[in-house]
Amino acid sequence: MAPVSRTTGATLYRSLRSHFVIEPREVNPDDSEGTRLRDAVRRGWVFSAVWLIYLIYPVRAVAGYDGPVAWKVAAALSLIAFAAVFLGGFRDFRGRLHASEDVQVPRQWAVVVTMMLLLVPAAPAAGDSVLTGCVFVAVLAVMTLPRRSALVVLAANFVAVEGLPRIVPSWAPDDSAGFTLGVAAFAAWGISQLVARNIQLNEARRRLSDMAVIEERERVARDVHDILGHSLTVITVKAELAGRLLELDPARAAAEIADVESLSRAALADVRSTVGGLRHLRLETELRGVRSAVEAAGMVVHIEGSAAGVDEDCRELFAWAMREAVTNVVRHSKGTECRIRLEPRRITVTDNGVGPQGKSTGTGLRGLSDRADALGATVRAARGSDGGFVLTVTAP
């Protein structure tokens, strides 16, 4: 074992690192994650096969064996099977990392124990060179078994490489054998930690990507609801008003129909900008639209304050809040008045209608709460003291 012991540890380290660690590189958009992982495993299989060349020492010893042919054949077959099991153990490594613990441990133990047993028939013909296989067994155990189990296997192989040459008369003791085994095992342990971190990072990246997709879908759904909910409500109210005015006041009916057309075009443009992620509301514009929508519903609107009096970082949030509140007022309140109070960091919208029914909140209020949370603001929606609905958004 002496010629192998001085090189096997470093060699296996390079082999294992090339096998399991995917080096950072520029991501090709046409290259899927699965393809990159398959390529890494394929490269690792080839590199691991290359390093099996260090089994040449026991193979050479078997070739020069002058004893019974049966022992020679048994040793040759055992070493071939040993190499195959070693390659299979590492080739299957990535898949076993994702298997359940109940499936993982028995399979790993089966591979390690099989490799140890395969060294026994090779010992009579290979002599002390067969102990080279103990390094491969120890490395595979550290890479694939739980820590305590790996330590047991490592200890058994350490005893073998240090003890057997001192017991078997024809075998020569090697003072560096145990050290080589320890170095190889430590290198394998380091690689196993890199593998685990690599897998965790890839999993975290995948989860972040999935979360980003989900958040974007929720954003689009929220914005489309808020935009179309308000626009379609106002369009419906104005269309109904135009229908009632056709005979009484044709000129005003025509004006309402023109407003419906204008609102429809604006809603379409808003949807397009929302899908593109460019949708922003202006408080000044929303104030004008709110007055028109409330009055079209036959209600009186009272506005205290102005957009200029609201802090700039609160204006878009307050525009969304006012849009959501007024949409609910026009749809559900059945009241006659709507009041909007604008303060530098607070907006309050009230009506004198029937008020909210139950404690559930709709999609619009949930979306408004999400927008408020992003700025650290609070949303309070409740029944007013005199009935009706009160929506208050307060920024810190």
C-alpha positions in Angstrom: 0.0 0.0 0.0 3.0 2.3 0.4 3.1 3.7 -3.2 -0.6 4.6 -3.1 -0.8 6.1 0.4 1.2 9.2 -0.5 -1.1 10.3 -3.4 -4.5 8.9 -3.1 -5.9 11.5 -0.7 -5.1 14.5 -2.9 -6.2 12.6 -6.0 -9.5 11.7 -4.6 -10.1 15.3 -3.4 -9.6 16.6 -6.9 -11.8 13.9 -8.3 -14.6 14.4 -5.9 -14.6 18.2 -6.2 -14.9 17.9 -10.0 -17.7 15.3 -9.4 -19.9 17.2 -7.1 -19.2 20.9 -7.0 -20.7 23.0 -9.8 -18.5 25.9 -10.3 -20.1 29.4 -10.7 -20.4 30.4 -14.3 -22.5 32.7 -16.5 -26.0 31.3 -16.8 -27.1 30.6 -20.4 -30.8 31.3 -20.7 -31.1 28.4 -23.1 -29.5 26.0 -20.6 -31.9 24.5 -18.0 -30.9 23.7 -14.4 -31.6 20.1 -15.0 -29.3 20.0 -18.0 -26.5 21.6 -16.0 -26.9 19.1 -13.2 -26.9 16.2 -15.6 -23.7 17.5 -17.2 -22.0 17.8 -13.8 -22.9 14.3 -12.9 -21.7 12.9 -16.2 -18.4 14.7 -15.9 -18.1 13.4 -12.3 -18.7 9.9 -13.4 -15.9 10.1 -15.9 -13.5 11.7 -13.5 -14.2 9.2 -10.8 -13.6 6.4 -13.3 -10.2 7.9 -14.2 -9.0 7.9 -10.6 -9.7 4.2 -10.3 -6.4 3.9 -12.0 -4.9 3.7 -8.5 -6.3 0.3 -8.2 -3.5 -0.6 -10.5 -1.5 -1.5 -7.3 -3.6 -4.4 -6.2 -4.3 -5.4 -9.8 -0.5 -5.6 -10.5 -0.1 -7.6 -7.3 -2.8 -10.0 -8.5 -1.2 -10.3 -11.9 2.1 -11.3 -10.3 0.6 -13.8 -8.0 2.1 -17.3 -8.4 -0.4 -19.1 -6.1 -3.5 -21.1 -7.0 -5.4 -19.9 -10.1 -8.7 -19.9 -8.2 -7.4 -17.2 -5.8 -6.1 -15.2 -8.7 -9.4 -15.3 -10.6 -11.4 -14.6 -7.4 -9.2 -11.5 -6.8 -9.5 -10.2 -10.3 -13.3 -10.6 -10.3 -13.5 -9.0 -6.8 -11.5 -5.9 -7.9 -13.7 -5.5 -11.0 -16.8 -5.7 -8.9 -15.3 -3.3 -6.4 -14.6 -0.7 -9.0 -18.2 -1.0 -10.4 -19.8 -0.6 -7.0 -17.6 2.4 -6.3 -18.6 4.1 -9.5 -22.2 3.2 -8.9 -22.1 4.6 -5.4 -21.0 8.0 -6.6 -23.0 8.0 -9.8 -26.2 7.6 -7.7 -25.0 10.1 -5.1 -27.0 13.2 -6.1 -30.3 11.3 -6.4 -29.9 9.8 -2.9 -29.3 13.3 -1.4 -33.0 14.0 -2.3 -34.3 10.7 -1.1 -36.0 10.2 2.2 -33.8 9.1 5.1 -35.5 5.7 5.3 -34.5 5.0 1.7 -31.1 6.7 2.0 -29.3 4.9 4.8 -30.0 1.2 3.9 -28.8 1.8 0.3 -25.7 3.6 1.4 -24.9 0.9 3.9 -25.4 -1.8 1.3 -22.9 -0.1 -1.1 -20.2 0.4 1.7 -20.5 -3.0 3.1 -20.4 -4.6 -0.3 -17.2 -2.8 -1.1 -15.6 -4.0 2.1 -16.7 -7.6 1.5 -15.3 -7.5 -2.0 -11.8 -6.7 -0.7 -11.8 -10.0 1.2 -11.5 -12.4 -1.8 -8.8 -10.2 -3.3 -6.6 -10.3 -0.2 -4.9 -13.7 -0.7 -3.7 -12.8 -4.2 -3.2 -9.0 -3.8 -1.5 -9.0 -0.5 -1.2 -5.8 1.4 -1.9 -3.8 -1.8 -5.6 -4.7 -1.2 -5.6 -2.2 1.6 -5.6 0.6 -1.1 -9.4 -0.2 -1.4 -9.9 0.9 2.2 -9.3 4.5 1.2 -12.0 4.3 -1.4 -14.4 2.7 1.1 -13.7 5.4 3.7 -14.2 8.2 1.2 -17.5 6.7 0.0 -18.7 6.3 3.6 -17.9 9.8 4.6 -19.7 11.2 1.5 -22.8 9.1 1.7 -23.4 7.8 5.2 -24.7 9.8 8.3 -21.8 11.2 10.4 -21.8 8.6 13.1 -22.1 5.7 10.7 -19.3 7.1 8.6 -17.1 7.4 11.7 -17.7 3.7 12.4 -16.7 2.7 8.9 -13.7 5.1 9.0 -12.5 3.6 12.3 -12.9 0.0 11.0 -10.8 0.8 7.9 -8.2 2.7 10.0 -7.8 -0.5 12.2 -7.5 -2.5 9.0 -4.8 -0.5 7.3 -2.8 -0.1 10.5 -3.4 -3.5 12.1 -3.5 -6.1 9.4 0.0 -5.4 8.1 1.3 -6.0 11.6 -0.6 -9.2 12.0 -0.3 -10.9 8.6 3.3 -12.2 8.3 3.8 -11.5 4.6 2.4 -8.0 4.7 4.7 -4.9 5.2 3.5 -2.2 7.7 3.1 1.3 6.3 3.4 4.1 8.9 1.7 6.6 6.6 -1.3 4.4 5.8 -3.5 5.7 8.6 -2.6 9.3 7.9 -3.5 8.9 4.2 -6.8 7.4 5.2 -7.6 10.3 7.5 -6.6 12.9 4.9 -8.7 11.4 2.3 -11.7 11.1 4.6 -11.3 14.7 5.8 -11.2 15.9 2.2 -14.3 13.9 1.4 -16.1 15.4 4.4 -15.2 18.9 3.2 -16.5 18.1 -0.3 -19.7 16.7 1.2 -20.3 20.0 3.0 -19.8 21.8 -0.2 -22.2 19.5 -1.9 -24.8 20.2 0.8 -24.4 24.0 0.6 -24.5 23.8 -3.1 -27.8 22.0 -3.0 -29.2 24.3 -0.4 -28.2 27.4 -2.4 -29.8 25.9 -5.6 -33.0 25.1 -3.6 -33.0 28.6 -2.1 -32.6 30.2 -5.5 -35.4 28.1 -6.9 -37.7 29.1 -4.1 -36.8 32.7 -4.5 -37.6 32.5 -8.2 -40.9 30.8 -7.5 -41.8 33.5 -4.9 -40.9 36.2 -7.3 -43.3 34.7 -9.9 -46.1 34.4 -7.3 -45.6 37.9 -6.1 -45.7 39.2 -9.7 -48.9 37.3 -10.3 -50.5 38.7 -7.2 -49.4 42.2 -8.1 -51.0 42.0 -11.5 -54.2 40.4 -10.1 -54.4 43.1 -7.4 -53.8 46.0 -9.9 -56.2 44.6 -12.5 -58.9 44.2 -9.8 -58.4 47.7 -8.5 -58.3 49.3 -11.9 -61.1 47.4 -13.6 -63.2 47.3 -10.4 -63.3 51.1 -10.2 -63.4 51.8 -14.0 -66.2 49.3 -14.7 -68.2 50.6 -11.7 -68.1 54.1 -13.0 -68.8 53.0 -16.5 -71.9 51.1 -15.3 -73.2 54.0 -13.3 -72.7 56.5 -16.2 -74.3 54.1 -18.7 -77.3 53.8 -16.4 -77.5 57.5 -16.0 -77.2 58.1 -19.8 -80.1 55.6 -20.3 -82.3 57.6 -18.0 -81.4 60.9 -19.6 -81.9 59.9 -23.2 -85.4 61.4 -23.3 -85.1 63.9 -20.5 -81.8 65.5 -21.5 -80.2 64.1 -24.7 -77.3 66.5 -24.5 -76.2 65.4 -21.1 -76.9 61.8 -22.0 -74.5 62.2 -24.9 -71.9 63.7 -22.6 -72.2 60.7 -20.2 -71.8 58.3 -23.1 -68.7 60.2 -24.2 -67.4 59.8 -20.6 -68.1 56.1 -20.8 -66.0 55.9 -24.0 -63.2 57.9 -22.4 -63.3 55.7 -19.3 -63.2 52.6 -21.4 -60.1 53.7 -23.2 -58.4 54.8 -20.0 -59.2 51.5 -18.4 -57.7 49.6 -21.3 -54.5 51.8 -21.1 -54.4 51.2 -17.4 -54.5 47.4 -17.9 -51.7 47.5 -20.4 -49.5 49.6 -18.1 -50.3 47.3 -15.2 -49.2 44.2 -17.1 -46.0 46.1 -18.0 -45.4 47.0 -14.3 -45.6 50.7 -15.1 -48.9 51.6 -13.5 -48.9 54.6 -11.2 -51.8 56.8 -9.9 -51.8 60.5 -9.5 -53.8 61.8 -6.6 -54.8 65.0 -8.5 -56.3 62.9 -11.4 -58.1 60.5 -9.0 -59.7 63.4 -7.2 -61.3 64.7 -10.4 -62.4 61.1 -11.4 -63.9 60.6 -7.9 -66.0 63.7 -8.1 -67.4 62.6 -11.5 -68.1 59.0 -10.4 -69.8 60.0 -7.1 -72.0 62.6 -8.8 -72.9 60.2 -11.6 -74.2 57.8 -8.9 -76.5 60.6 -7.6 -74.5 61.3 -4.5 -72.9 64.5 -3.1 -69.2 64.5 -2.5 -67.4 66.7 0.0 -63.6 67.0 -0.3 -61.6 68.5 2.5 -58.0 69.3 1.7 -56.1 69.0 -1.6 -53.5 66.8 -3.2 -50.9 69.5 -2.7 -51.4 69.2 1.0 -50.5 65.5 1.1 -46.9 64.5 1.6 -45.4 63.4 -1.7 -44.5 59.9 -0.6 -48.1 59.2 0.4 -49.9 60.5 -2.7 -50.0 57.4 -4.7 -51.1 55.2 -1.8 -53.8 57.7 -0.9 -54.9 57.7 -4.6 -55.3 53.9 -4.5 -57.1 54.1 -1.1 -59.5 56.8 -2.5 -60.2 54.7 -5.6 -61.0 51.6 -3.6 -63.2 53.4 -1.1 -65.2 55.3 -3.7 -65.7 52.2 -5.7 -67.2 50.5 -2.7 -69.3 53.6 -1.9 -70.8 53.7 -5.5 -71.4 50.0 -5.6 -72.7 49.2 -2.1 -73.4 52.1 0.2 -76.8 53.2 -1.1 -76.1 56.5 0.6 -76.5 60.1 -0.5 -73.2 61.6 0.7 -69.5 60.8 0.5 -66.8 62.7 2.4 -63.1 62.6 1.6 -60.6 64.2 4.0 -57.0 64.6 3.0 -54.3 65.3 5.5 -50.5 65.3 5.0 -50.2 61.7 6.1 -53.8 60.4 6.4 -56.8 60.0 4.2 -60.3 59.3 5.5 -63.3 58.4 3.3 -66.8 58.1 4.8 -70.3 57.7 3.5 -73.8 57.8 5.1 -75.0 54.5 3.5 -75.7 51.1 4.9 -72.1 50.3 5.9 -70.2 47.0 5.5 -72.0 43.7 5.9 -70.0 41.3 8.1 -66.3 41.3 8.9 -64.9 39.9 5.7 -62.7 42.0 3.5 -62.7 41.9 -0.3 -59.9 41.6 -2.7 -59.6 45.3 -3.1 -59.1 46.0 0.6 -56.6 43.2 0.8 -54.7 44.7 -2.1 -54.8 48.1 -0.4 -53.4 46.6 2.8 -50.5 45.1 0.8 -49.7 48.5 -0.7 -49.9 50.1 2.7 -47.7 47.5 4.3 -45.0 48.2 1.7 -44.8 51.8 3.1 -45.4 50.9 6.7 -48.9 52.5 6.7 -52.0 51.1 8.4 -55.5 50.5 6.9 -58.6 50.7 9.0 -62.0 49.8 7.5 -65.1 49.8 9.7 -68.7 50.9 10.2 -69.1 54.5 11.1 -70.6 55.7 14.4 -73.7 56.9 12.5 -73.7 54.0 10.1 -72.1 54.0 6.7 -68.5 53.0 5.9 -65.2 54.5 7.1 -61.9 53.9 5.5 -58.8 55.4 7.0 -55.2 55.0 5.8 -52.5 56.4 8.0 -48.8 56.7 7.0 -46.1 56.7 9.6 
